[in-house]
Amino acid sequence: MDDIRHRDLSQIPEEEMSLEERRELKRRFEEFVGLMRRPSVAEKLGTSPSKKQHRRWDPASMGKRPRS
């Protein structure tokens, strides 16, 4: 029996996919999105969002010297 989880669905046009193939494609996509939202996995793949701290913009402090 052909397991749909191992089938290459990339070359099949969406209009020609069966309901089972569409469900599998959706499952793969949701799994991918879930992995990309996890910071540890994103760091391993090199797509981690920047962890740089941003200062809030404060118009009252503009033009003032920073305190030393």
Secondary structure, 3 states (H helix, E strand, C coil): CCCHHHCCCCCCCHHHCCHHHHHHHHHHHHHHHHHHHCHHHHHHHCCCCCCCCCCCCCHHHCCCCCCC
